[in-house]
Amino acid sequence: MSPGGGRIVEFLLAGVPVALFVVITVILSAAGSALLASNRTKLHHMERLGDGRIKRLVELTAERARAVSAIRLARQVSTVALTIFATRAVLAYESDPTRLVVWTIGGIILAILLDAVPRVMVSLRPERSALLLLPAIEASSRLLEPLIAGIEKGVIAPLKLVSKSPREAAWTAHEEIREAVDLLHREGGVVKDDRDMVGGVLDLSELPLSDIMVHRTKMRTFDIDMPVGDLLKALISSPFTRHPLWRDEPENIVGVLHSKELMRAIDRVDGDTAKF
């Protein structure tokens, strides 16, 4: 082999592993960020389209912490391998100290870009990005998740000797929804009335029935055929806004009178109660 051909072979042997691990590092960085940023609610909505890949992605997000840890571990291994091969390639073709410093600075900048750029790109559409990178996510999870689980048990076991509950208490679904709506309200995505409405719905399970309904024995009901003047006096003395109306007997409810509707009717006839 000629000297020129041998040099090309040496260059390929040094450059190909570097390029390979650059690609792997970028893919794993993007995969971890996409999986971490994916919204389970959106994924469940997408799952209705019938795509089997989305179902597998939803299953991975159920144990998101372990899957992300596995991807990060794989990325760290790839970064270490990239550093080793890149250093070997630079030292083989460069001996000038000044240029070595330049290569080092360039390598640091490249490492930052390889981590930051994929994160920014997948943050625009995390669910679609996670679906696109699903093979890398699944491969990392299957290979390294058992190791992550073993490390997790090894760390938690000593903590249990010190504390009975090393994990933080899990949020309930109500707490998660409430905090999500509150965050969206602070960011301007939800108006105050909608936030209060959702909060009221979540509080219904803890709200006594007596706070939202009046017992039938305490209701103010009126005969629909009673004189208007007497009805107005009764309504003014009532603490309630809505009043059931009955005919012939109190059990025969035929309608509900709203005090504000009555006031509007009086206003339409300029206060002349004989006209309505």
Secondary structure, 3 states (H helix, E strand, C coil): CCHHHHHHHHHHHHHHHHHHHHHHHHHHHHHHHHHHHCCHHHHHHHHCCCCHHHHHHHHHHHCHHHHHHHHHHHHHHHHHHHHHHHHHHHHHHCCCHHHHHHHHHHHHHHHHHHHHHHHHHHHCCHHHHHHHCHHHHHHHHHHHHHHHHHHHHHHHHHHHHHCCCCCCCCCCHHHHHHHHHHHHHHCCCCCHHHHHHHHHHHCHHHCCHHHCCCCHHHCCCEECCCCHHHHHHHHHHCCCCEEEEECCCCCCEEEEEEHHHHHHHHHHCCCCHHHC
